[in-house]
Each structure stands twice: as structure tokens, then as C-alpha cells.
Amino acid sequence: MAADAAGDVHKVPFDGTEMDERCTEGMMKCDSEAPLSPGSMEPAIRCRDVCRSYGKLKVLNNLNLTVPQGHIYGLLGPSGCGKTTLLKCIVGTLKISRGHIRVLGKPPAFPGHGVPGKMVGYMPQDLALYDEFTISDTLWFFGRIHGLSSKDTQARIEFLIDFLNLPQRTSLVRNLSTGHERGPPQGVIAEAQAACTNVSGGQRRRVSLSAALLQNPQLLILDEPTVGVDPILRAKIWQHLVEIVKGGQVSVIITTHYIEEARQANVVGLMRNGSLLAEAPPDVVMKQHCAATLECAFLQLCESSDLILSKSSSSPDGCQKEGSQSSESCRDESQPILSLGSGLDTEEPKFTADWRVRVRHVLPRWRNIAALMIKTMVRMKRMPGFLCFQFLLPAIQISLMCLCIGGDPKGIPVAVVNNETSESSLSRSLLSFLDNSSMHQVALSHSEAFAGIRDGEYWGVLGFGKNFSSYLMKRMLQSSVSLEIVEGGSVHVWQDFTNLQIALMLQKKLQEAFKALVKNKLGSMSYLVSLPIKFEEPIYGSNSTDFSTFVTPGAILSITFYLAVGLTALSFVLERKEGLLDRCWVAGVSSLETMFAHLFSQLFVISVQIILLLLFTLLVFKIPNEGSLFLVILLIVLQGVAGISFGLVISAALDDEQSANQAALGIFYPNLIISGILWPVECIPYPLRYISLVLPQTYASEALRCIMYRGWGLSHMMVWRGFAVTLGWNTFFLILATVILKLRT
Ligand SMILES: Nc1ncnc2c1ncn2[C@@H]1O[C@H](COP(=O)(O)OP(=O)(O)OP(=O)(O)O)[C@@H](O)[C@H]1O
């Protein structure tokens, strides 16, 4: 309430008469065609009782502001008073908590309205440029979004490069100077020096400004366009703004830290603590406060506002006033408050849009999707090393997996205690049939062998009694033998079972060696010593199947999924942080279009990845595929899309890289473990298994195994179920990401 009161008291009168006066006084070049009575037509921007908070921090406080058509409006105020927040509310990237905003006749983002879109040129404070772009790429990108023809874009680029004194169009944005973002040379001497030495800092800022000017918009919203720009160029920019508003068709709202340069504006709004203290032509503000400069007038306004608030008196000092009158005596308090947009209390009209317009508003436009896809491709092209790495990464990962997982251990040291001495003994024959690439046999005495295994030198001890050969022959050939013969005719094995894979391998190799020995000694009679269980040829797969056969399909899917997550999880996070997401949105790009563009461009990347991945898996590592290659590719691509969509959800929901990385990594292991990729789902206890079954990769891995190893098609439930679950997750992730992005933009 107090702030309102303060705002009301200091709003100074402004009408056509005063504007005429300004023109004759020559304070600025004033166009005779410019509408002189702003209250008589729909203003370019009209804010009424606008409130906006960040949590508990109230930034905009019942703010009223009117930017007349065809005028330059200088929005001035100390750092943190809410200027940028107000501009974001005007362009629609921030929602207001209360009040009304009309931009070019309608609320921002109203269906069918050109704001956001081509009608508005927005230069955000944080520049919002793609570092990997050249100046030319940047302008072509915005040209495509605004639907400019190649000829028009080319012509505008020529003009803007020349007008804004930009470096070569092929210069990369990341190599351009940022200039002194805050605290540029102030004062006549510093400015003159800067001009003499031709300081042309702020090249990025100028590129950002050129992007806002590109399509000749009806409304320009410029957040500190002249910071870090040399004084000559600053004057040129202001001159250009004055020129473009001359026809009365273009309006400009501009914030600046150089309060004095705002004297060239038609109207200034002096903002403090989230509301306007005054809104009038600069000379009127100065005159009313008998101040020689706009800065002094602003200082007095602030002090008066504080006075009213605190109801205490203090006199401003340090600021020279015109004549000897005090500001209080000079200002005519009887004057009515300024109402640039007359009718502060007029009721807001209800805006409605035809359903066709609404549908068109929601439907994605191919033009924008294409522009965003070209943008992503250009950025990729500028990072060829990174792109090659991206392409090769899945192939490298699957190669490592095939090389390192599932194979037999090699060179495992095993102690052999052989009490048989004869060269022709069966123990020696048996040992000769052992796979010597897997096991390294070390002949030792009984005590040495046991000391070694206890010290961790050996993974097992193989013991043969001194009558092993004769007892074994008796065991094999006689139908009834004593326990002593059975014991003496057995290989005694002591194992270190702390590594299950090595322990099982040792057992398997011994059994294989024994089978080979029997076959060698008994030939066709070997069936006499076989187990009473006979394993026939497998229906699917082969007897030589190892662990990697089980893991590979799941690994292919999870590699594709997580690399896709990695590709997209940071995309919005970084773009949002740099203001690029907002800038594109103000240029007219919708959340859905952003989503599709990311999806399609990353699809290209994962397609190359999948081709390389399959080449390595099927041709180099000879993993069998009994089924349709088309189904295999389709399922992998769909899993890639699920990864992209999930990455988009993360990047839409989270604000910083660390959180996004944590989310992507945090989900990696739990998903890998309970999706049945490393170990069968059947081992997972209930109720965790129910969770496992609904995860994106559980049924999909099973489906891929069925296609690759059983040769099944879509008619099998286990196959189509994998596709159905993947498609379900894709749809869910995409909708979720679009909704989050829409809510947060
Ligand atoms: N996203 C945000 N979350 C929380 N607080 C914010 C956010 N953005 C801005 N603020 C706070 O809102 C206030 C107004 O910020 P704003 O950027 O609008 O001010 P400004 O007048 O544009 O300042 P400057 O000229 O320095 O940019 C500041 O106190 C700022 O810290």
C-alpha cells in the first residue's frame, strides 16, 4: 500500500502538449508522425497491478506501466529493483502472480498472438547466444524461426553487421569479446578516451542485439543492450532506435544503467522496489524535480519516496538542482498523476480465441523444428571430435563387454599333489586333458600346496592318491567296489570359493578333462561311466553358451538407453541456464517443437551409434541373431528414443548440471540391477520383481533375447510385450517432458 502511494504521488503528468514541448525544445529528435497522444490508442505494452514473487521475495509490487505505441520507453532503476523480471513477464517467460499485462493488444502467449513470436524482438540481459555458432549462424537461426526468406535474412545480416560494427560473420560467438558487462567507462573523459581508442567491447552483446533487431519487429524489448558497448556505437544504437520508432509502428522498451542516455527515450519509467516512482518524458521528470540531470531527478524521487514511507524529513544533497529552489517547492504537487495509459481502472477485456486458432497454436510447426534441428547439427559439426566419440562410444562399450564378460578365466594357478610316479598313470593323462590355457598347474608336495592355497597363491589343490590309476580302472569296470576304491580312485579337489566364477570354472574344466580321459581310454565303451542324466542338444542356443550370451541383449539396450540419456539430460539445463530456451520461446518456438527437434536430432546420433554397435556385436563378436534384424534394430531404436525422452524429462525438470548428472547416474545402477540385465529377473524377490517388470528395459531385454536367440517374431507375447512396454514409456516420458517444459517456460 505504501509503495502504491509513493508511486502515485510521483507519477508526473504526461500528455500531447508536453510531448510537443519536448519536440520543440529539441531534447531528442521527435517524429511528427509519432502518436502524440498515447492515451488515445492501444498502448504497445500495458501493465496493470502486476505482482510477481520469487518464493517469499516480492519483486513486482502492483506495478503499472504503459509503453505507448511508437515510443522508446527507458526503464530505469537500481540493480535488483525488478526490471529484468518485469521484462520477462512482458514477454511471457515468467507468469505474473496477479494483475494484467497486454502486449500489442493481447496478453502474452495468447493463442494466435505474435507475442511471443515474430512481432517481438527480445534481447535478454544474459545475451543468450550459442557459443559454437558463428555470427552468421546465429542470425540465420533466428531468421529461420521467424520465417524470413533467404533474401531478406541475407539483406538484414548485411545491414546489421555493418550497422553494429560486428566482426567477420564467420567469427565464432565463443571467440567474441564480452566487453565490460557492468561498470563501463563513465563520464565524458572516459567515454571520449574509449571512443578515441575505438574500444569496441561487447561484441557478443551486439550480436545479441542484432538477433533481436533481425526481423524488424513491432516491439523491441532490450535488456541493457548498451552495456560494454563503446560510446560511439551506443549513440548509433540510440539513433537507430529513434529512427525505427519514427513511423509510429515500432515501440521499444529498453533498460539501461546509463541513466543519462535514457534522455533520448520518449518516456522513462523510474522503478524502485518493484513499482514505478514516475513515468513521463525525461525532460518532464527533470523539470518537475528542478533537476539538471535525469540521475538527480531519480535520486530526488527515491528520497521523496523514502520520505513518504518513513514520514520523516531529510534533504537531498550532492545533486545540483536547477536554480536555487528545493525540489519540494519546485514540484507542483497539485498536478494530476501521470496516466500514460489513461484509465488505470478500466476493466480488462475478456480475450477469446477461435478453436481453430487454438489448435494451430498448439500444433508444432515444422519450420521451427527444422530450425532447431539445423541448430543442433551445426553445433555438432563444430565439435567433430566429440561427435566421433559419441558415435563410437556404444561400439567401444559393447566390445569391452564382449571381451571382458562371460569368457573363461585364464592362467588360474592350481596346485597339483600327485602321489603317482609312473609316466603312464591315469592321473597324468587326466592332467594332460585339463585346459592349460585356463589353468596353470604347479606340482607341489601336500604341505606346500596347502600352505599356498591358504596364502591365496592358488585357487585349488588337485590331489591324486598313489593308487589312483588302478582304483579308477576298478571303479569304471567293476560293478561292485568298496568305498576305499571309490575314494582312492577319485580326484580330491580343495577349492578357494571366494571367487565363484573361478571355482565353477575349475569344476567345469575338471569334468571336461575327465570326460575327455574316459573317451580316450574307453572309446565306444565310455557310456559305461556316464551319469544317469543325459543332456540332449539344446532346443535354443548351444551347449557352449556363456554368460555374455545372456548379458549381451540387455547390455545393448541399456548402453543405447543410457547414452541417449547422457546426450539429452543436459540439453535444456544448459540452454535454460544461458537463457537460450527463453529466447527461443520468445522468438515463437513452443515446448513441443523444442522437444521434437531434440528427439529428431538425437535420433540421428543414436542411429549411427546403433549401426556401429550392431556391426561390432554381430560381425566382430559373432553374437548370434536367429531372428529378424529389422525387429532387433527397431527395438534398439525405440529404447534409444526412451533414453532421449527420459533425458528430456531430467533436463526439463532440473536446473543445474550437477542435479541432472546425479539424476542420470543415480538411476543407472538400480535400473541395471533390477531390470534383469545382469542376472535373471527370476532371482529378484517379490515385491521388487513387480517393480522390475514395469521398468523400461526388463521386458525389452527379454524380447531382444527371444528375437536374437529363439528367432521369435511379434506374434510371441514375450516379444510384443517388450515393444509395448518400450512404446508406453516413450509416450509417457515425452508427454511428461513436454508438460514440465511448458510449465517451466
Ligand atoms: N530466478 C530467481 N529466483 C529468485 N530470485 C530471483 C530470481 N531472479 C531474480 N531474482 C531476484 O529478484 C530481484 C529482482 O531481480 P531482477 O533481475 O529482476 O532485477 P533487475 O532490476 O533486472 O537487476 P539488474 O539490473 O541487476 O539485472 C533480485 O533481488 C533478484 O535477486
The ligand as an ORCA input file, in Angstrom:
! r2SCAN-3c Opt
* xyz 0 1
  N      15.032    -16.850    -10.546
  C      15.088    -16.116     -9.424
  N      14.894    -16.692     -8.233
  C      14.908    -15.972     -7.093
  N      15.140    -14.647     -7.059
  C      15.349    -14.014     -8.213
  C      15.338    -14.715     -9.455
  N      15.575    -13.819    -10.435
  C      15.724    -12.631     -9.842
  N      15.602    -12.739     -8.521
  C      15.661    -11.662     -7.527
  O      14.654    -10.734     -7.872
  C      15.107     -9.422     -7.683
  C      14.925     -8.647     -8.962
  O      15.791     -9.189     -9.937
  P      15.874     -8.572    -11.403
  O      16.889     -9.361    -12.158
  O      14.519     -8.515    -11.984
  O      16.397     -7.116    -11.114
  P      16.979     -6.031    -12.122
  O      16.349     -4.766    -11.775
  O      16.827     -6.500    -13.530
  O      18.502     -6.028    -11.708
  P      19.758     -5.939    -12.670
  O      19.720     -4.605    -13.299
  O      20.917     -6.140    -11.772
  O      19.587     -7.052    -13.645
  C      16.548     -9.525     -7.233
  O      16.570     -9.404     -5.833
  C      16.966    -10.899     -7.635
  O      17.924    -11.417     -6.760
*
